[in-house]
Amino acid sequence: GRDGGHAGSRRGGGGDDGGREGCGGGRWRRDGHCGGRWGWRGGGGGARRAGGRNRIPSRCHFPPSRCRSPLTVSFPPLTVSFPLTLSPVPPASPHGLCPRSPDRAAPERAPRIYTRTGDSGFSSTFTGERRPKGDRIFEALGATDELSSAIGLAGEFSSEKGHTFVDQLHKVQCMLQDVGSNLATPLSSAREAHRKRTSFSEKPVLELEQWIDNYSEQLPPLRAFILPSGGKSSAALHFSRAVCRRAERCVVPLVQAGEADPNVAKYLNRLSDYLFVLARYAAMKEGKEEKIYIKPEP
């Protein structure tokens, strides 16, 4: 095997004979030019496969003079040719990442605040009705929204003073969202599914009454008409109470017309009482004097 025309074992044909390339036939042995036991197992290798399983040697010491270029190795059903033809690389991104790279997330488009659907002076209820913006439903919704904003301002002033009732004010704001949902669902056009989603129970009303009783027990008796005063927290709560009264006046006609739940009107009525008591309580806790009404001299 060291001399002659074959470079493999005695089974395989050497050289280029029979379409076999180099160390083509049989099993490579130590007596071939490849040295060691690395090589093909099975029948003829090279360009024509005679049977068995082909494996690329992990190392080969075959003399360079006996190599052929380019070398084609067949692996049914896949054929790999050397040199390989590579696909063109896409141009680099100015950000340093491939445009199709998963590391580069597509920028998220912020949703638009404006919809242009109200430019004609109409707006939609939760039931899908289109009504004029001057409709009393939207008047009530606007007053409720203004009330929540006023309570939010009062909550910020109260938080600066460390009042513990700030969490209650936040809960009230959440309940006002539910009030708005009920108002935006006219009962005259609401389906059963609408009513289930926007119903307003009496439980929040009873909770307000408990809060009112709790704070009232800690306050001095009321002997005169109190003006909105007593510090920033107290004055902001009095302002919220006045807005709440207006919201209630907007809601009552809807309840009387059968368009809103009666518990909504009850809640706003109790809420104005709660805000009044809470304003007095904030002034007392801060040590601020409440100004009372004094009838001017004639």
C-alpha positions, 0 to 999 in steps of 0.5 A, a space after each residue: 500500500 505504500 507504493 503503487 497506484 493505490 493510496 488506500 487499502 487493498 479493497 479500494 482502487 487507487 488514484 483517479 481510477 474508476 471515478 474515485 478520488 484519492 483515498 476512495 476505496 474501502 477502509 483507510 489503514 495505516 499502510 495508506 498515505 492518509 496514515 492512521 485510521 481516519 477515512 472513509 468506511 464503506 464502498 467507493 468514495 470521492 465523486 461516485 458513491 458505491 455504497 455504505 456511509 460516507 464520513 469526512 475524515 477529521 484529519 487527513 495527511 494525504 499529500 497535497 500533490 494528490 488533492 484535486 480542487 475544487 472538491 465535491 462531496 455528495 451527501 444525499 440528498 444534500 450536495 455541498 460544493 466548495 468553494 461555496 457561493 454565499 448570498 450577498 450580505 444586506 447593507 449595514 444599518 446606520 444604528 449598527 444592527 442588521 435591519 432584520 435583526 431581532 435585537 432591533 425592536 421596531 419603534 412603537 407608534 404612540 396612539 393618537 389622542 385626537 379622533 376627529 369624531 367629535 368635530 361635528 358637535 356630536 359624541 358617542 355613548 357607551 351604547 353607541 348612540 350619537 348625541 349632541 355634545 350639549 346633551 344632558 348626559 354629556 353635561 353630567 359626564 363633564 361635571 363628574 370629570 371636573 369633580 374628580 379633578 377637584 378632588 385630585 387637587 385637594 388630595 395633593 394638598 392634603 398629602 403634603 400635610 400628611 393626612 391619612 384620608 388621602 387614600 379615601 380620596 383616591 378611592 372616591 376618584 375611582 368610584 367617580 369613574 364608575 359613576 361616569 360609566 353608568 351615566 354614559 350608558 343610557 338605560 333607554 338604549 342599553 342592552 342587558 350586557 351594557 347594564 351588567 357592566 355599568 351597574 352601580 350598587 348601593 355599597 359605595 353609598 353606605 361606605 361614605 356614610 360610615 366615613 361621615 359618621 367616623 369624622 363627625 364624631 371627632 369634630 366640634 359641634 357646628 354652631 355657625 355657617 362656615 365659609 370655605 377656609 381653614 388652610 389649603 387642604 380644607 379650602 380645596 375640599 370645600 371647592 370639591 364639595 361645591 363641584 359635587 353639588 353641581 354634578 348632582 344637579 346634572 345627574 338628578 334629571 337623568 335619574 328622574 328620566 330613567 336614564 341613570 341608576 338612582 344610586 348614582 344620585 345618592 352617591 353624589 349626595 353623600 359625597 358632598 356631605 363627606 367632603 364638607 365633613 372632611 374639610 372641617 376635619 383637615 382644618 382641625 388637624 392642621 390647627 387652622 381656624 375656620 372662618 364663619 359667616 358674619 352678617 354685615 352691619 346694615 
